Each structure stands twice: as C-alpha cells, then as structure tokens.
Amino acid sequence: MIYSTNAVESLHARMRRATRARGHFPTEQAALKCLYLVVRSLDPTGRGRKRWMNRWKAALNAFAITFEGRILPTDR
C-alpha cells in the first residue's frame, strides 16, 4: 500500500529522531503535534502536497479505516 520502503524508513527515522531529541511529552496531543511538524518540514514550500497525496492516497485511506475518527478528511 505504501509507495516506497525507502520513503517509509526515512520518515520513520525523522520521527524517531524528533521524539528522541525531546525526551518525553506531557500529553498525547503534544507528541502528535511534534510528529505533525516533522511531516510538514518534509515539504516546507507546500508544492509537493499534490504529488504526496497521490502516492499516499491508498495508505491514507487504509489508515482512515483502521483509525476511524482519528484521521479527518481535508478539503485540500
């Protein structure tokens, strides 16, 4: 379902590095915000969003089904 294992491993490494550098988080919301910012930093200009959405569409749909209510649809 996911486009490339290299992309997944790269994203995982960046997320792991960001969470390890901060130690602990007071709430789950704080941890999610940190991970959100890591993902946003992958494409700071926002130009690659359409390309990323096409590649990750199948995975995002699977996550939305698995984690119902936690992943909300966007109009972008």
SULJOJO-V41570 format. One record per residue. RES is the residue in one letter. PSI is psi in whole degrees, 0 to 359 (999 if undefined). OMEGA is omega in whole degrees, 0 to 359 (* if undefined). D_FIRST is the distance of its C-alpha to the first C-alpha in whole Angstrom. Layout:
# SULJOJO-V41570
RES&PSI&OMEGA&D_FIRST + RES&PSI&OMEGA&D_FIRST
This chain:
# SULJOJO-V41570
M&329&183&0 + I&140&191&4 + Y&312&185&6 + S&139&178&9 + T&326&179&10 + N&319&179&14 + A&319&180&13 + V&314&180&11 + E&322&178&14 + S&314&179&17 + L&316&179&16 + H&318&180&16 + A&319&180&19 + R&319&179&21 + M&317&180&20 + R&318&179&22 + R&318&181&25 + A&318&181&25 + T&324&180&25 + R&323&181&28 + A&331&183&30 + R&350&177&31 + G&267&180&31 + H&165&181&31 + F&140&181&31 + P&329&181&33 + T&165&176&30 + E&325&180&27 + Q&322&179&27 + A&320&178&28 + A&317&179&25 + L&322&178&23 + K&319&178&25 + C&313&180&25 + L&323&177&21 + Y&316&180&21 + L&327&175&24 + V&314&180&22 + V&319&179&19 + R&327&182&21 + S&346&178&23 + L&330&180&20 + D&76&187&21 + P&334&181&25 + T&338&180&26 + G&1&182&23 + R&333&184&23 + G&4&184&20 + R&315&182&18 + K&318&179&18 + R&316&179&16 + W&319&182&14 + M&321&178&13 + N&319&182&12 + R&327&186&9 + W&3&185&8 + K&312&181&9 + A&318&179&6 + A&317&179&6 + L&321&177&9 + N&318&178&10 + A&319&178&8 + F&321&180&11 + A&324&178&13 + I&315&182&14 + T&317&183&14 + F&56&183&16 + E&130&179&18 + G&346&180&21 + R&332&178&20 + I&115&184&17 + L&142&178&19 + P&148&177&19 + T&161&180&20 + D&11&185&22 + R&999&*&21
